[in-house]
C-alpha cells in the first residue's frame, strides 16, 4: 500500500498518464492512493490498464536481460543456450 500522505502536494503527477497537473486529485482506488488528473485516467486505473502497462514494461525488461544473459553465457558454452531457446521458441 502506498503512503496516504501526498508526497508531491505542490506539483502532483498523475499516476496514470504521468503528467503534472494542478487539478489532480489525491484519491483512494482499491487499496492504494493515487494522484488522478481526469476521469479518463481514473477509469484507466480502475480498469487495471495502469498495471497492464507496468507488466508490459517489466516483461520487456526481463526479456532483454534474459537475452543478454544467454548471449554472454552462451559464448562460453558454445551455443547450447541458443539451440535450447530456438527449440523452445518453435
PyMOL Python script that loads the backbone (N, CA, C, O; Angstrom):
from pymol import cmd

cmd.read_pdbstr("""\
ATOM      1  N   UNK A   1       0.839  -1.175   0.000  1.00  0.00           N
ATOM      2  CA  UNK A   1       0.000   0.000   0.000  1.00  0.00           C
ATOM      3  C   UNK A   1       0.888   1.244   0.000  1.00  0.00           C
ATOM      4  O   UNK A   1       1.866   1.330   0.742  1.00  0.00           O
ATOM      5  N   UNK A   2       0.530   2.180  -0.832  1.00  0.00           N
ATOM      6  CA  UNK A   2       1.325   3.400  -0.898  1.00  0.00           C
ATOM      7  C   UNK A   2       0.977   4.317   0.266  1.00  0.00           C
ATOM      8  O   UNK A   2      -0.038   4.130   0.938  1.00  0.00           O
ATOM      9  N   UNK A   3       1.805   5.282   0.491  1.00  0.00           N
ATOM     10  CA  UNK A   3       1.628   6.216   1.595  1.00  0.00           C
ATOM     11  C   UNK A   3       0.390   7.079   1.389  1.00  0.00           C
ATOM     12  O   UNK A   3       0.176   7.588   0.289  1.00  0.00           O
ATOM     13  N   UNK A   4      -0.427   7.254   2.423  1.00  0.00           N
ATOM     14  CA  UNK A   4      -1.593   8.129   2.283  1.00  0.00           C
ATOM     15  C   UNK A   4      -1.221   9.610   2.318  1.00  0.00           C
ATOM     16  O   UNK A   4      -2.089  10.470   2.169  1.00  0.00           O
ATOM     17  N   UNK A   5       0.045   9.910   2.511  1.00  0.00           N
ATOM     18  CA  UNK A   5       0.498  11.300   2.551  1.00  0.00           C
ATOM     19  C   UNK A   5       0.953  11.712   1.154  1.00  0.00           C
ATOM     20  O   UNK A   5       1.891  11.122   0.619  1.00  0.00           O
ATOM     21  N   UNK A   6       0.310  12.713   0.555  1.00  0.00           N
ATOM     22  CA  UNK A   6       0.728  13.147  -0.779  1.00  0.00           C
ATOM     23  C   UNK A   6       2.165  13.660  -0.753  1.00  0.00           C
ATOM     24  O   UNK A   6       2.465  14.639  -0.069  1.00  0.00           O
ATOM     25  N   UNK A   7       3.032  13.014  -1.479  1.00  0.00           N
ATOM     26  CA  UNK A   7       4.436  13.393  -1.475  1.00  0.00           C
ATOM     27  C   UNK A   7       4.723  14.578  -2.382  1.00  0.00           C
ATOM     28  O   UNK A   7       5.751  15.240  -2.238  1.00  0.00           O
ATOM     29  N   UNK A   8       3.820  14.847  -3.313  1.00  0.00           N
ATOM     30  CA  UNK A   8       4.050  15.944  -4.253  1.00  0.00           C
ATOM     31  C   UNK A   8       2.861  16.902  -4.247  1.00  0.00           C
ATOM     32  O   UNK A   8       2.235  17.122  -5.284  1.00  0.00           O
ATOM     33  N   UNK A   9       2.556  17.461  -3.106  1.00  0.00           N
ATOM     34  CA  UNK A   9       1.397  18.342  -2.959  1.00  0.00           C
ATOM     35  C   UNK A   9       1.456  19.531  -3.907  1.00  0.00           C
ATOM     36  O   UNK A   9       0.435  19.913  -4.480  1.00  0.00           O
ATOM     37  N   UNK A  10       2.624  20.117  -4.080  1.00  0.00           N
ATOM     38  CA  UNK A  10       2.726  21.343  -4.866  1.00  0.00           C
ATOM     39  C   UNK A  10       2.898  21.090  -6.361  1.00  0.00           C
ATOM     40  O   UNK A  10       2.692  21.995  -7.169  1.00  0.00           O
ATOM     41  N   UNK A  11       3.265  19.897  -6.724  1.00  0.00           N
ATOM     42  CA  UNK A  11       3.484  19.566  -8.124  1.00  0.00           C
ATOM     43  C   UNK A  11       3.026  18.134  -8.397  1.00  0.00           C
ATOM     44  O   UNK A  11       3.843  17.290  -8.767  1.00  0.00           O
ATOM     45  N   UNK A  12       1.727  17.844  -8.221  1.00  0.00           N
ATOM     46  CA  UNK A  12       1.275  16.458  -8.357  1.00  0.00           C
ATOM     47  C   UNK A  12       1.432  15.916  -9.774  1.00  0.00           C
ATOM     48  O   UNK A  12       1.262  16.636 -10.758  1.00  0.00           O
ATOM     49  N   UNK A  13       1.760  14.639  -9.849  1.00  0.00           N
ATOM     50  CA  UNK A  13       1.906  13.943 -11.125  1.00  0.00           C
ATOM     51  C   UNK A  13       0.881  12.820 -11.153  1.00  0.00           C
ATOM     52  O   UNK A  13       0.792  12.029 -10.215  1.00  0.00           O
ATOM     53  N   UNK A  14       0.113  12.752 -12.223  1.00  0.00           N
ATOM     54  CA  UNK A  14      -0.922  11.731 -12.368  1.00  0.00           C
ATOM     55  C   UNK A  14      -0.294  10.337 -12.356  1.00  0.00           C
ATOM     56  O   UNK A  14       0.716  10.098 -13.017  1.00  0.00           O
ATOM     57  N   UNK A  15      -0.896   9.429 -11.605  1.00  0.00           N
ATOM     58  CA  UNK A  15      -0.391   8.056 -11.511  1.00  0.00           C
ATOM     59  C   UNK A  15      -0.587   7.280 -12.806  1.00  0.00           C
ATOM     60  O   UNK A  15       0.080   6.270 -13.030  1.00  0.00           O
ATOM     61  N   UNK A  16      -1.494   7.743 -13.659  1.00  0.00           N
ATOM     62  CA  UNK A  16      -1.802   7.007 -14.888  1.00  0.00           C
ATOM     63  C   UNK A  16      -1.037   7.541 -16.098  1.00  0.00           C
ATOM     64  O   UNK A  16      -0.371   6.777 -16.797  1.00  0.00           O
ATOM     65  N   UNK A  17      -1.130   8.840 -16.346  1.00  0.00           N
ATOM     66  CA  UNK A  17      -0.518   9.396 -17.566  1.00  0.00           C
ATOM     67  C   UNK A  17       0.820  10.087 -17.294  1.00  0.00           C
ATOM     68  O   UNK A  17       1.498  10.500 -18.235  1.00  0.00           O
ATOM     69  N   UNK A  18       1.201  10.217 -16.049  1.00  0.00           N
ATOM     70  CA  UNK A  18       2.475  10.808 -15.625  1.00  0.00           C
ATOM     71  C   UNK A  18       2.625  12.278 -16.010  1.00  0.00           C
ATOM     72  O   UNK A  18       3.743  12.773 -16.150  1.00  0.00           O
ATOM     73  N   UNK A  19       1.507  12.972 -16.182  1.00  0.00           N
ATOM     74  CA  UNK A  19       1.540  14.402 -16.482  1.00  0.00           C
ATOM     75  C   UNK A  19       1.371  15.198 -15.192  1.00  0.00           C
ATOM     76  O   UNK A  19       0.608  14.805 -14.310  1.00  0.00           O
ATOM     77  N   UNK A  20       2.085  16.316 -15.084  1.00  0.00           N
ATOM     78  CA  UNK A  20       1.895  17.206 -13.936  1.00  0.00           C
ATOM     79  C   UNK A  20       0.588  17.960 -14.131  1.00  0.00           C
ATOM     80  O   UNK A  20       0.280  18.417 -15.232  1.00  0.00           O
ATOM     81  N   UNK A  21      -0.178  18.086 -13.052  1.00  0.00           N
ATOM     82  CA  UNK A  21      -1.461  18.765 -13.159  1.00  0.00           C
ATOM     83  C   UNK A  21      -1.831  19.418 -11.831  1.00  0.00           C
ATOM     84  O   UNK A  21      -1.789  18.781 -10.779  1.00  0.00           O
ATOM     85  N   UNK A  22      -2.191  20.691 -11.895  1.00  0.00           N
ATOM     86  CA  UNK A  22      -2.650  21.391 -10.693  1.00  0.00           C
ATOM     87  C   UNK A  22      -4.041  20.925 -10.283  1.00  0.00           C
ATOM     88  O   UNK A  22      -4.453  21.120  -9.139  1.00  0.00           O
ATOM     89  N   UNK A  23      -4.768  20.307 -11.221  1.00  0.00           N
ATOM     90  CA  UNK A  23      -6.136  19.865 -10.953  1.00  0.00           C
ATOM     91  C   UNK A  23      -6.207  18.416 -10.469  1.00  0.00           C
ATOM     92  O   UNK A  23      -7.299  17.896 -10.240  1.00  0.00           O
ATOM     93  N   UNK A  24      -5.073  17.771 -10.314  1.00  0.00           N
ATOM     94  CA  UNK A  24      -5.061  16.363  -9.903  1.00  0.00           C
ATOM     95  C   UNK A  24      -5.652  16.196  -8.508  1.00  0.00           C
ATOM     96  O   UNK A  24      -5.435  17.016  -7.615  1.00  0.00           O
ATOM     97  N   UNK A  25      -6.405  15.109  -8.347  1.00  0.00           N
ATOM     98  CA  UNK A  25      -6.998  14.774  -7.059  1.00  0.00           C
ATOM     99  C   UNK A  25      -6.236  13.603  -6.460  1.00  0.00           C
ATOM    100  O   UNK A  25      -5.773  12.721  -7.183  1.00  0.00           O
ATOM    101  N   UNK A  26      -6.106  13.596  -5.149  1.00  0.00           N
ATOM    102  CA  UNK A  26      -5.442  12.507  -4.433  1.00  0.00           C
ATOM    103  C   UNK A  26      -6.540  11.612  -3.885  1.00  0.00           C
ATOM    104  O   UNK A  26      -7.198  11.965  -2.906  1.00  0.00           O
ATOM    105  N   UNK A  27      -6.748  10.441  -4.515  1.00  0.00           N
ATOM    106  CA  UNK A  27      -7.880   9.593  -4.137  1.00  0.00           C
ATOM    107  C   UNK A  27      -7.445   8.158  -3.869  1.00  0.00           C
ATOM    108  O   UNK A  27      -6.389   7.707  -4.312  1.00  0.00           O
ATOM    109  N   UNK A  28      -8.296   7.460  -3.129  1.00  0.00           N
ATOM    110  CA  UNK A  28      -8.073   6.053  -2.821  1.00  0.00           C
ATOM    111  C   UNK A  28      -8.752   5.216  -3.891  1.00  0.00           C
ATOM    112  O   UNK A  28      -9.958   5.330  -4.108  1.00  0.00           O
ATOM    113  N   UNK A  29      -7.968   4.370  -4.563  1.00  0.00           N
ATOM    114  CA  UNK A  29      -8.511   3.446  -5.558  1.00  0.00           C
ATOM    115  C   UNK A  29      -8.059   2.060  -5.140  1.00  0.00           C
ATOM    116  O   UNK A  29      -6.864   1.764  -5.129  1.00  0.00           O
ATOM    117  N   UNK A  30      -9.014   1.213  -4.799  1.00  0.00           N
ATOM    118  CA  UNK A  30      -8.658  -0.110  -4.288  1.00  0.00           C
ATOM    119  C   UNK A  30      -7.999   0.042  -2.928  1.00  0.00           C
ATOM    120  O   UNK A  30      -8.604   0.564  -1.991  1.00  0.00           O
ATOM    121  N   UNK A  31      -6.761  -0.415  -2.824  1.00  0.00           N
ATOM    122  CA  UNK A  31      -6.022  -0.318  -1.566  1.00  0.00           C
ATOM    123  C   UNK A  31      -4.897   0.709  -1.639  1.00  0.00           C
ATOM    124  O   UNK A  31      -4.106   0.828  -0.703  1.00  0.00           O
ATOM    125  N   UNK A  32      -4.819   1.451  -2.741  1.00  0.00           N
ATOM    126  CA  UNK A  32      -3.722   2.398  -2.922  1.00  0.00           C
ATOM    127  C   UNK A  32      -4.243   3.803  -3.195  1.00  0.00           C
ATOM    128  O   UNK A  32      -5.328   3.988  -3.747  1.00  0.00           O
ATOM    129  N   UNK A  33      -3.454   4.775  -2.801  1.00  0.00           N
ATOM    130  CA  UNK A  33      -3.764   6.167  -3.091  1.00  0.00           C
ATOM    131  C   UNK A  33      -3.074   6.566  -4.391  1.00  0.00           C
ATOM    132  O   UNK A  33      -1.943   6.159  -4.659  1.00  0.00           O
ATOM    133  N   UNK A  34      -3.772   7.371  -5.198  1.00  0.00           N
ATOM    134  CA  UNK A  34      -3.236   7.805  -6.488  1.00  0.00           C
ATOM    135  C   UNK A  34      -3.552   9.278  -6.710  1.00  0.00           C
ATOM    136  O   UNK A  34      -4.575   9.785  -6.249  1.00  0.00           O
ATOM    137  N   UNK A  35      -2.649   9.959  -7.428  1.00  0.00           N
ATOM    138  CA  UNK A  35      -2.956  11.267  -7.984  1.00  0.00           C
ATOM    139  C   UNK A  35      -3.628  10.995  -9.321  1.00  0.00           C
ATOM    140  O   UNK A  35      -3.089  10.254 -10.144  1.00  0.00           O
ATOM    141  N   UNK A  36      -4.795  11.581  -9.547  1.00  0.00           N
ATOM    142  CA  UNK A  36      -5.531  11.370 -10.791  1.00  0.00           C
ATOM    143  C   UNK A  36      -5.933  12.731 -11.339  1.00  0.00           C
ATOM    144  O   UNK A  36      -6.527  13.544 -10.630  1.00  0.00           O
ATOM    145  N   UNK A  37      -5.603  12.977 -12.619  1.00  0.00           N
ATOM    146  CA  UNK A  37      -5.849  14.307 -13.186  1.00  0.00           C
ATOM    147  C   UNK A  37      -7.160  14.413 -13.966  1.00  0.00           C
ATOM    148  O   UNK A  37      -7.628  15.523 -14.218  1.00  0.00           O
ATOM    149  N   UNK A  38      -7.768  13.279 -14.357  1.00  0.00           N
ATOM    150  CA  UNK A  38      -9.002  13.349 -15.136  1.00  0.00           C
ATOM    151  C   UNK A  38      -9.825  12.077 -14.941  1.00  0.00           C
ATOM    152  O   UNK A  38      -9.358  11.092 -14.369  1.00  0.00           O
ATOM    153  N   UNK A  39     -11.067  12.129 -15.434  1.00  0.00           N
ATOM    154  CA  UNK A  39     -11.934  10.945 -15.346  1.00  0.00           C
ATOM    155  C   UNK A  39     -11.363   9.802 -16.181  1.00  0.00           C
ATOM    156  O   UNK A  39     -11.480   8.633 -15.812  1.00  0.00           O
ATOM    157  N   UNK A  40     -10.746  10.150 -17.308  1.00  0.00           N
ATOM    158  CA  UNK A  40     -10.151   9.134 -18.186  1.00  0.00           C
ATOM    159  C   UNK A  40      -9.047   8.363 -17.453  1.00  0.00           C
ATOM    160  O   UNK A  40      -8.975   7.136 -17.533  1.00  0.00           O
ATOM    161  N   UNK A  41      -8.202   9.090 -16.747  1.00  0.00           N
ATOM    162  CA  UNK A  41      -7.099   8.451 -16.019  1.00  0.00           C
ATOM    163  C   UNK A  41      -7.626   7.613 -14.859  1.00  0.00           C
ATOM    164  O   UNK A  41      -7.117   6.524 -14.591  1.00  0.00           O
ATOM    165  N   UNK A  42      -8.645   8.122 -14.173  1.00  0.00           N
ATOM    166  CA  UNK A  42      -9.250   7.364 -13.069  1.00  0.00           C
ATOM    167  C   UNK A  42      -9.838   6.061 -13.605  1.00  0.00           C
ATOM    168  O   UNK A  42      -9.671   5.004 -12.997  1.00  0.00           O
ATOM    169  N   UNK A  43     -10.526   6.141 -14.741  1.00  0.00           N
ATOM    170  CA  UNK A  43     -11.120   4.952 -15.352  1.00  0.00           C
ATOM    171  C   UNK A  43     -10.026   3.966 -15.760  1.00  0.00           C
ATOM    172  O   UNK A  43     -10.183   2.757 -15.584  1.00  0.00           O
ATOM    173  N   UNK A  44      -8.921   4.476 -16.304  1.00  0.00           N
ATOM    174  CA  UNK A  44      -7.812   3.614 -16.704  1.00  0.00           C
ATOM    175  C   UNK A  44      -7.231   2.849 -15.532  1.00  0.00           C
ATOM    176  O   UNK A  44      -6.908   1.668 -15.655  1.00  0.00           O
ATOM    177  N   UNK A  45      -7.098   3.517 -14.395  1.00  0.00           N
ATOM    178  CA  UNK A  45      -6.575   2.847 -13.202  1.00  0.00           C
ATOM    179  C   UNK A  45      -7.580   1.825 -12.694  1.00  0.00           C
ATOM    180  O   UNK A  45      -7.202   0.714 -12.323  1.00  0.00           O
ATOM    181  N   UNK A  46      -8.864   2.194 -12.673  1.00  0.00           N
ATOM    182  CA  UNK A  46      -9.902   1.280 -12.189  1.00  0.00           C
ATOM    183  C   UNK A  46     -10.000   0.018 -13.042  1.00  0.00           C
ATOM    184  O   UNK A  46     -10.254  -1.067 -12.520  1.00  0.00           O
ATOM    185  N   UNK A  47      -9.798   0.157 -14.351  1.00  0.00           N
ATOM    186  CA  UNK A  47      -9.886  -0.993 -15.253  1.00  0.00           C
ATOM    187  C   UNK A  47      -8.609  -1.811 -15.285  1.00  0.00           C
ATOM    188  O   UNK A  47      -8.549  -2.845 -15.951  1.00  0.00           O
ATOM    189  N   UNK A  48      -7.593  -1.360 -14.576  1.00  0.00           N
ATOM    190  CA  UNK A  48      -6.361  -2.131 -14.483  1.00  0.00           C
ATOM    191  C   UNK A  48      -5.351  -1.854 -15.571  1.00  0.00           C
ATOM    192  O   UNK A  48      -4.307  -2.504 -15.617  1.00  0.00           O
ATOM    193  N   UNK A  49      -5.633  -0.900 -16.454  1.00  0.00           N
ATOM    194  CA  UNK A  49      -4.686  -0.598 -17.529  1.00  0.00           C
ATOM    195  C   UNK A  49      -3.380  -0.048 -16.970  1.00  0.00           C
ATOM    196  O   UNK A  49      -2.316  -0.236 -17.559  1.00  0.00           O
ATOM    197  N   UNK A  50      -3.466   0.626 -15.840  1.00  0.00           N
ATOM    198  CA  UNK A  50      -2.289   1.173 -15.160  1.00  0.00           C
ATOM    199  C   UNK A  50      -1.298   0.050 -14.877  1.00  0.00           C
ATOM    200  O   UNK A  50      -0.095   0.193 -15.097  1.00  0.00           O
ATOM    201  N   UNK A  51      -1.820  -1.060 -14.390  1.00  0.00           N
ATOM    202  CA  UNK A  51      -0.964  -2.181 -14.037  1.00  0.00           C
ATOM    203  C   UNK A  51      -0.542  -2.981 -15.267  1.00  0.00           C
ATOM    204  O   UNK A  51       0.542  -3.564 -15.286  1.00  0.00           O
ATOM    205  N   UNK A  52      -1.392  -3.011 -16.294  1.00  0.00           N
ATOM    206  CA  UNK A  52      -1.037  -3.720 -17.529  1.00  0.00           C
ATOM    207  C   UNK A  52       0.199  -3.092 -18.164  1.00  0.00           C
ATOM    208  O   UNK A  52       1.074  -3.802 -18.659  1.00  0.00           O
ATOM    209  N   UNK A  53       0.272  -1.767 -18.152  1.00  0.00           N
ATOM    210  CA  UNK A  53       1.431  -1.081 -18.724  1.00  0.00           C
ATOM    211  C   UNK A  53       2.698  -1.415 -17.946  1.00  0.00           C
ATOM    212  O   UNK A  53       3.756  -1.621 -18.541  1.00  0.00           O
ATOM    213  N   UNK A  54       2.596  -1.472 -16.616  1.00  0.00           N
ATOM    214  CA  UNK A  54       3.746  -1.854 -15.791  1.00  0.00           C
ATOM    215  C   UNK A  54       4.194  -3.265 -16.128  1.00  0.00           C
ATOM    216  O   UNK A  54       5.388  -3.531 -16.264  1.00  0.00           O
ATOM    217  N   UNK A  55       3.231  -4.168 -16.260  1.00  0.00           N
ATOM    218  CA  UNK A  55       3.552  -5.567 -16.553  1.00  0.00           C
ATOM    219  C   UNK A  55       4.245  -5.678 -17.905  1.00  0.00           C
ATOM    220  O   UNK A  55       5.233  -6.402 -18.036  1.00  0.00           O
ATOM    221  N   UNK A  56       3.737  -4.966 -18.918  1.00  0.00           N
ATOM    222  CA  UNK A  56       4.370  -4.986 -20.243  1.00  0.00           C
ATOM    223  C   UNK A  56       5.812  -4.494 -20.166  1.00  0.00           C
ATOM    224  O   UNK A  56       6.708  -5.082 -20.772  1.00  0.00           O
ATOM    225  N   UNK A  57       6.030  -3.412 -19.416  1.00  0.00           N
ATOM    226  CA  UNK A  57       7.373  -2.851 -19.281  1.00  0.00           C
ATOM    227  C   UNK A  57       8.317  -3.869 -18.656  1.00  0.00           C
ATOM    228  O   UNK A  57       9.416  -4.094 -19.163  1.00  0.00           O
ATOM    229  N   UNK A  58       7.893  -4.485 -17.559  1.00  0.00           N
ATOM    230  CA  UNK A  58       8.765  -5.433 -16.867  1.00  0.00           C
ATOM    231  C   UNK A  58       8.978  -6.714 -17.675  1.00  0.00           C
ATOM    232  O   UNK A  58      10.040  -7.330 -17.582  1.00  0.00           O
ATOM    233  N   UNK A  59       7.978  -7.123 -18.467  1.00  0.00           N
ATOM    234  CA  UNK A  59       8.165  -8.278 -19.339  1.00  0.00           C
ATOM    235  C   UNK A  59       9.221  -7.983 -20.398  1.00  0.00           C
ATOM    236  O   UNK A  59      10.075  -8.825 -20.675  1.00  0.00           O
ATOM    237  N   UNK A  60       9.168  -6.790 -20.993  1.00  0.00           N
ATOM    238  CA  UNK A  60      10.173  -6.411 -21.989  1.00  0.00           C
ATOM    239  C   UNK A  60      11.560  -6.354 -21.361  1.00  0.00           C
ATOM    240  O   UNK A  60      12.532  -6.831 -21.948  1.00  0.00           O
ATOM    241  N   UNK A  61      11.652  -5.771 -20.169  1.00  0.00           N
ATOM    242  CA  UNK A  61      12.924  -5.679 -19.469  1.00  0.00           C
ATOM    243  C   UNK A  61      13.473  -7.066 -19.151  1.00  0.00           C
ATOM    244  O   UNK A  61      14.660  -7.328 -19.347  1.00  0.00           O
ATOM    245  N   UNK A  62      12.617  -7.947 -18.666  1.00  0.00           N
ATOM    246  CA  UNK A  62      13.039  -9.312 -18.356  1.00  0.00           C
ATOM    247  C   UNK A  62      13.512 -10.038 -19.611  1.00  0.00           C
ATOM    248  O   UNK A  62      14.512 -10.755 -19.574  1.00  0.00           O
ATOM    249  N   UNK A  63      12.805  -9.858 -20.715  1.00  0.00           N
ATOM    250  CA  UNK A  63      13.218 -10.485 -21.974  1.00  0.00           C
ATOM    251  C   UNK A  63      14.588  -9.987 -22.423  1.00  0.00           C
ATOM    252  O   UNK A  63      15.419 -10.776 -22.872  1.00  0.00           O
ATOM    253  N   UNK A  64      14.831  -8.670 -22.303  1.00  0.00           N
ATOM    254  CA  UNK A  64      16.132  -8.114 -22.682  1.00  0.00           C
ATOM    255  C   UNK A  64      17.245  -8.670 -21.804  1.00  0.00           C
ATOM    256  O   UNK A  64      18.300  -9.068 -22.299  1.00  0.00           O
ATOM    257  N   UNK A  65      17.001  -8.693 -20.498  1.00  0.00           N
ATOM    258  CA  UNK A  65      18.018  -9.199 -19.572  1.00  0.00           C
ATOM    259  C   UNK A  65      18.296 -10.677 -19.802  1.00  0.00           C
ATOM    260  O   UNK A  65      19.445 -11.115 -19.747  1.00  0.00           O
ATOM    261  N   UNK A  66      17.246 -11.442 -20.059  1.00  0.00           N
ATOM    262  CA  UNK A  66      17.415 -12.872 -20.329  1.00  0.00           C
ATOM    263  C   UNK A  66      18.233 -13.076 -21.591  1.00  0.00           C
ATOM    264  O   UNK A  66      19.136 -13.913 -21.629  1.00  0.00           O
ATOM    265  N   UNK A  67      17.911 -12.303 -22.629  1.00  0.00           N
ATOM    266  CA  UNK A  67      18.643 -12.417 -23.890  1.00  0.00           C
ATOM    267  C   UNK A  67      20.116 -12.047 -23.699  1.00  0.00           C
ATOM    268  O   UNK A  67      21.001 -12.722 -24.225  1.00  0.00           O
ATOM    269  N   UNK A  68      20.376 -10.970 -22.942  1.00  0.00           N
ATOM    270  CA  UNK A  68      21.758 -10.563 -22.684  1.00  0.00           C
ATOM    271  C   UNK A  68      22.503 -11.648 -21.912  1.00  0.00           C
ATOM    272  O   UNK A  68      23.654 -11.957 -22.220  1.00  0.00           O
ATOM    273  N   UNK A  69      21.847 -12.220 -20.914  1.00  0.00           N
ATOM    274  CA  UNK A  69      22.474 -13.272 -20.111  1.00  0.00           C
ATOM    275  C   UNK A  69      22.797 -14.481 -20.979  1.00  0.00           C
ATOM    276  O   UNK A  69      23.887 -15.046 -20.893  1.00  0.00           O
ATOM    277  N   UNK A  70      21.841 -14.869 -21.813  1.00  0.00           N
ATOM    278  CA  UNK A  70      22.052 -16.030 -22.684  1.00  0.00           C
ATOM    279  C   UNK A  70      23.206 -15.769 -23.640  1.00  0.00           C
ATOM    280  O   UNK A  70      24.045 -16.644 -23.851  1.00  0.00           O
ATOM    281  N   UNK A  71      23.256 -14.563 -24.226  1.00  0.00           N
ATOM    282  CA  UNK A  71      24.336 -14.246 -25.164  1.00  0.00           C
ATOM    283  C   UNK A  71      25.695 -14.280 -24.475  1.00  0.00           C
ATOM    284  O   UNK A  71      26.661 -14.812 -25.023  1.00  0.00           O
ATOM    285  N   UNK A  72      25.769 -13.711 -23.275  1.00  0.00           N
ATOM    286  CA  UNK A  72      27.043 -13.694 -22.544  1.00  0.00           C
ATOM    287  C   UNK A  72      27.443 -15.098 -22.125  1.00  0.00           C
ATOM    288  O   UNK A  72      28.590 -15.505 -22.313  1.00  0.00           O
ATOM    289  N   UNK A  73      26.502 -15.835 -21.557  1.00  0.00           N
ATOM    290  CA  UNK A  73      26.799 -17.174 -21.057  1.00  0.00           C
ATOM    291  C   UNK A  73      27.056 -18.141 -22.209  1.00  0.00           C
ATOM    292  O   UNK A  73      27.871 -19.057 -22.100  1.00  0.00           O
ATOM    293  N   UNK A  74      26.348 -17.921 -23.307  1.00  0.00           N
ATOM    294  CA  UNK A  74      26.437 -18.815 -24.459  1.00  0.00           C
ATOM    295  C   UNK A  74      27.817 -18.788 -25.107  1.00  0.00           C
ATOM    296  O   UNK A  74      28.249 -19.783 -25.689  1.00  0.00           O
ATOM    297  N   UNK A  75      28.507 -17.660 -25.011  1.00  0.00           N
ATOM    298  CA  UNK A  75      29.850 -17.570 -25.593  1.00  0.00           C
ATOM    299  C   UNK A  75      30.782 -18.604 -24.978  1.00  0.00           C
ATOM    300  O   UNK A  75      31.630 -19.175 -25.663  1.00  0.00           O
ATOM    301  N   UNK A  76      30.619 -18.837 -23.688  1.00  0.00           N
ATOM    302  CA  UNK A  76      31.490 -19.807 -23.015  1.00  0.00           C
ATOM    303  C   UNK A  76      30.946 -21.229 -23.105  1.00  0.00           C
ATOM    304  O   UNK A  76      31.652 -22.188 -22.795  1.00  0.00           O
ATOM    305  N   UNK A  77      29.691 -21.362 -23.528  1.00  0.00           N
ATOM    306  CA  UNK A  77      29.079 -22.689 -23.549  1.00  0.00           C
ATOM    307  C   UNK A  77      28.825 -23.188 -24.975  1.00  0.00           C
ATOM    308  O   UNK A  77      28.089 -24.157 -25.164  1.00  0.00           O
ATOM    309  N   UNK A  78      29.412 -22.556 -25.957  1.00  0.00           N
ATOM    310  CA  UNK A  78      29.427 -22.981 -27.359  1.00  0.00           C
ATOM    311  C   UNK A  78      28.045 -23.183 -27.978  1.00  0.00           C
ATOM    312  O   UNK A  78      27.812 -24.180 -28.662  1.00  0.00           O
ATOM    313  N   UNK A  79      27.133 -22.248 -27.743  1.00  0.00           N
ATOM    314  CA  UNK A  79      25.852 -22.268 -28.447  1.00  0.00           C
ATOM    315  C   UNK A  79      24.764 -23.118 -27.842  1.00  0.00           C
ATOM    316  O   UNK A  79      23.702 -23.252 -28.450  1.00  0.00           O
ATOM    317  N   UNK A  80      24.971 -23.702 -26.674  1.00  0.00           N
ATOM    318  CA  UNK A  80      23.969 -24.575 -26.073  1.00  0.00           C
ATOM    319  C   UNK A  80      22.656 -23.833 -25.820  1.00  0.00           C
ATOM    320  O   UNK A  80      21.584 -24.330 -26.165  1.00  0.00           O
ATOM    321  N   UNK A  81      22.741 -22.632 -25.212  1.00  0.00           N
ATOM    322  CA  UNK A  81      21.530 -21.896 -24.880  1.00  0.00           C
ATOM    323  C   UNK A  81      20.813 -21.385 -26.125  1.00  0.00           C
ATOM    324  O   UNK A  81      19.583 -21.368 -26.163  1.00  0.00           O
ATOM    325  N   UNK A  82      21.548 -20.978 -27.123  1.00  0.00           N
ATOM    326  CA  UNK A  82      20.917 -20.516 -28.363  1.00  0.00           C
ATOM    327  C   UNK A  82      20.111 -21.642 -28.990  1.00  0.00           C
ATOM    328  O   UNK A  82      18.995 -21.419 -29.459  1.00  0.00           O
ATOM    329  N   UNK A  83      20.663 -22.844 -29.003  1.00  0.00           N
ATOM    330  CA  UNK A  83      19.946 -24.000 -29.550  1.00  0.00           C
ATOM    331  C   UNK A  83      18.714 -24.323 -28.711  1.00  0.00           C
ATOM    332  O   UNK A  83      17.651 -24.628 -29.251  1.00  0.00           O
ATOM    333  N   UNK A  84      18.861 -24.253 -27.397  1.00  0.00           N
ATOM    334  CA  UNK A  84      17.747 -24.541 -26.496  1.00  0.00           C
ATOM    335  C   UNK A  84      16.621 -23.524 -26.672  1.00  0.00           C
ATOM    336  O   UNK A  84      15.452 -23.904 -26.744  1.00  0.00           O
ATOM    337  N   UNK A  85      16.958 -22.248 -26.742  1.00  0.00           N
ATOM    338  CA  UNK A  85      15.958 -21.199 -26.920  1.00  0.00           C
ATOM    339  C   UNK A  85      15.256 -21.355 -28.263  1.00  0.00           C
ATOM    340  O   UNK A  85      14.043 -21.167 -28.349  1.00  0.00           O
ATOM    341  N   UNK A  86      15.993 -21.693 -29.303  1.00  0.00           N
ATOM    342  CA  UNK A  86      15.379 -21.906 -30.615  1.00  0.00           C
ATOM    343  C   UNK A  86      14.401 -23.067 -30.580  1.00  0.00           C
ATOM    344  O   UNK A  86      13.331 -22.986 -31.183  1.00  0.00           O
ATOM    345  N   UNK A  87      14.744 -24.140 -29.888  1.00  0.00           N
ATOM    346  CA  UNK A  87      13.834 -25.289 -29.775  1.00  0.00           C
ATOM    347  C   UNK A  87      12.579 -24.914 -28.995  1.00  0.00           C
ATOM    348  O   UNK A  87      11.470 -25.277 -29.388  1.00  0.00           O
ATOM    349  N   UNK A  88      12.748 -24.191 -27.894  1.00  0.00           N
ATOM    350  CA  UNK A  88      11.605 -23.814 -27.066  1.00  0.00           C
ATOM    351  C   UNK A  88      10.711 -22.804 -27.772  1.00  0.00           C
ATOM    352  O   UNK A  88       9.501 -22.787 -27.547  1.00  0.00           O
ATOM    353  N   UNK A  89      11.289 -21.967 -28.619  1.00  0.00           N
ATOM    354  CA  UNK A  89      10.537 -20.947 -29.328  1.00  0.00           C
ATOM    355  C   UNK A  89       9.679 -21.490 -30.449  1.00  0.00           C
ATOM    356  O   UNK A  89       8.772 -20.805 -30.921  1.00  0.00           O
ATOM    357  N   UNK A  90       9.948 -22.708 -30.885  1.00  0.00           N
ATOM    358  CA  UNK A  90       9.190 -23.291 -32.009  1.00  0.00           C
ATOM    359  C   UNK A  90       7.952 -23.997 -31.549  1.00  0.00           C
ATOM    360  O   UNK A  90       7.209 -24.538 -32.368  1.00  0.00           O
TER     361      UNK A  90
END
""", "prot")
cmd.dss("prot")
cmd.show_as("cartoon", "prot")
cmd.util.cbc("prot")
cmd.orient("prot")
